[in-house]
Amino acid sequence: MGERERWVSVTGRATVEPDGAHDLCSRLAARYWDLDDESRRHDLAEMLAADQRRVVIHPEAVRRYAH
């Protein structure tokens, strides 16, 4: 909130990977959420209980737009 937008455009191919999604969810939750908060722990548990896939972008070009 109150931050200026930054934009990124990525061109390339993407693959859907059957593994690694739960590990990624756990690492991102630990980084960005307060896992001492019961509601956040519950949110993470729900995510980890779901069947997940990981989308991997194989970039050919990356463009950023910043002012």
N, C-alpha and C positions, 0 to 999 in steps of 0.2 A: 504494500500500500504506500503510495507516495513515491515509488521508485519510477524512474524513467524506463520506458520499454526499450529492450534490446531485441533485435531480431536475428535469427539464424536460418539460413536456407541450406539444406543438404540435398545434394543430387547424387544418386547412386542406386545400387540395388539393395534389397532387404531380404533377409531370410527369417523364417519363423523356426525357432529352436525349441525342442521339447524339454530341455533341461536348463537349469540355472536361474529360473524365474524366482523361486522361493528364496534362494540365497540373495539375489538382488533385492527383493522386497525387505528381507531382514537387514541387510546392510544399509539401505536407504532409510528405513525406519529408525535404526540406531543413530544415524547421522542427523536426521532432521526432526525427529520426534522426541519428546520426553517420555521414555518408556517406563518411568516411574508413575506416569498417569495411567490409571486403570482403563480409561476409555481408549487410549492409544494402544495399550497392550491387547485389548479386546479387538480393536480394528485390525491389528497385525495378525492376531490369531485367526480371524475370519479370512484374511487374505491367504494365509498359509494353508488353510483348510480347502481352499478352492483349487481346481485344476487350472494351472497357469502355463502360459507359453511366454517366451522371450522373443521380442522382435529385435534383430541385430541389423543395424544399418552399416553397409559397406560403402563409405563415401567415396565418390569420385571428385566432387567439388563441394567446398564449403564456403559460403559467403556470409558475411556478417554486416549488419547495418546498425551503426551507432552514431549518435550525434555528439 
